[in-house]
Amino acid sequence: MIAHVGDRIVVKGKHVGDGNKAGIITELRHQDGTPPYEVRWDDGHTGLIFPGPETHLEATSR
């Protein structure tokens, strides 16, 4: 997975009834765009994520 600052990241819920979790990538830890990523989640929290198979990116137009 290769990301850029400003891309939207979405993590699908793992269990029935779980909603998706989404946020904006605010910082890259590696210049080549590989994980981990610092994310500001839609609920206002920030955190570091190592994306798994349930995760996808929605790229911003560059």
N, C-alpha and C positions, 0 to 999 in steps of 0.2 A: 504494500500500500504506500503510495506516494501522495503527500498532501502539501498544501500551501496555507500560509496564514490567511484566514478569512473563509476557508472552506467550511462547509457545514458537515458535521459528523453525526450519524444516526446509529444508535444501538437498538436493535430489535429486542423486545421482551423475550425472556427465555421460557416463561411458563404461560399457560392459558390465563388470560385476563391481565397479564402484564402489558403495560403500554410501552411505546418506544421512548427512548431518552435521546434528546438531541441538543446540540450546542455548536458553537463556533470555535474553530481552532485559533488560539491567540498567540501561540509560540511553538516553534519547532525546536527540538533538542538536537537535531542533526541537520546540517545544511542540505543534505540530499533529499530531505522530505520524508525520511523513514521514521517510524515510531521510536519512542513515545511522543505524544503530543500533549501540550497544555491546552485545556478546553474550558471555555466559559459556557456552562450548561444553561439551558433556557430558564431554569428555576433560579439562576443567579449565582449558583455555586461554581467554583473553579476546581479543577483537578487534573491530574496526570493520567493519561490513558494509554494502555498498550492494546490496540484494537484486536479483537478476535474475529472469528468467522461470521458472527452475527452483526458485524459492523460494516457500514458502507459510507462512502463520501459523496457529497453533493458539491461539486466544484463550483466556485464562483467564476464568473466570466473575467478573464484576465486581459 
